[in-house]
C-alpha cells in the first residue's frame, strides 16, 4: 500500500496568518455589532479603530450626552477563554488611557468630560447578547 501525501493545512504555509485574518474579521464583526448597539443606546459614533502609532487602538470613539466615550469591544463566541469583560486587563486599560490621551491631543480637545466604556458580546447560539459597562474603568 502506497502512503498518501499529507495535505497541508491552509495556514501551514505562513504560520498564524490564517488565524490572524480570522481574528481581524471576527473583531470587525464584533465592532460592527457593538457600534449598532451603541447607536440604539443613544450614542453617536465619532470614530472607529483609532490607532496611535504602534501603541494601541481605541475600538470606538462616541458621544453620549456631555461625554466623549472611548469604548473597548470584547467578543467571545464561546467561554473557552472566559468572559469577555475579563480580557480588559489593567494593562489593556492603561493602554487605552494612553491612546485616548493621544487622541485628545491630536484632535486639540481639552476640557472635555471623558469616560471609558466596555461593550461585551457573547453568543447564545447565533444570537449576539450585548452588555454595556458604562464608566468601566
N, C-alpha and C positions, 0 to 999 in steps of 0.2 A: 504494500500500500504506500503510495506516494504522499508525503506530508503536504498539506495545503499551506500556501504562503499566508502569513499573518497580514490582515488588513489593518493599516494604522488608523488610529482614531483621528478624527478631523483636527483636533487641537495638538496632536503629537508633533506636527511639523514645526510649530512655533509654540513652545510651552507657555501656557497661560493665556494666549491670545484669544482663543475662542471664548474662554470663561470671562475674560475682561470685557469682550464685546457684549456678552450676555448680561454682565453686571451693569454695564452702561445702559443697555436697553431697558433692563428692569428698573434702574434708577430713574431714567427718563419717564418711564411709565408711572412710577410712584410719584414723581414730582408733578406730573400732569394731573393725576388723581387728587393730590394734595392742593394744587392750585385751584381746581374746580371747587373743592370742598371749602377752601378759604373764602372764595368769592360768595359761595352760598351762605357763609357765616357773616358776610358783610365786609370783608376785607377788599381792598383794591390792590391788585398786583402791580408793583412798580417795576420790578426787575427779577429775572430768574438767572440762576447759575452765575452769580458774580464771582469771578476768580481774581485773586490778588497774587500776582506772580506765581510762585510755587508754594506759597504759604498756606493756601486753603481756599475754600469756596463757601459761599452762602447760597443755599438752595433757592430760597425765595425771599425777596425783599417786598414788603407790602405795607399798606397803611390801614390802620384801624382807628378811627376817631383821631385823637391827637397824637397817636403813637406811630412811629416808624418801627416796623416789626421785622426782625431778622429771624427767619423761620428755617429750622432744620427739619428735613423729612427723613423718616426711617420706616422702611417697609420690610415686612417678613412674609414670605409665602408659607412658612411653617415655623414651628417653635424649636427647631433643631439648635439654633444659636441663641435661644432665649427671647424674651420680649423686646420689641424694637426700641422702647424708651431706654433700656439699659445700655444700648450702644452709644448713647450720648454721654460719654465718659467725661470726667473732669478735664482730661487733656483735650478732648474734642470741644468742650465748652470754651476752654481758653483759646483754642484756635479760632473758633467762631467769633469770640470777642475781639481778637486782634484783626481779623478780616473785616469785621463790622467797623472798627475804628478807622481802618484804611478806607473803607467805603465812604464814611462820613468826610474824611479829609479830602479824598479825591473829588467828591461832589461839592465841596465847600459848604457842608452843612454843619451848623453849630447851634447849640441851644435847643436841640430837638429832643423831645422825650422819646426814648427808645426802649424796646423790650425784646426778649428772646423767647420765641415760642417753638414748640416741637409738635409736628403732626406725625402721629404713628398710624401705620396702615397694616392691618392683619387681614388675612383672608379666611372667610368661612365658606368653604367650597370655592366657588368662583366669585363670590361677592366680597368686595373690599369693605372693611369696617374701620372707620377712621376715628381717631381720638385727638382732640386738640388740647395741648397742655400750654395754657397761656402763662407767660412770665415763668417759664420752666427753670430758668437759671439766671 
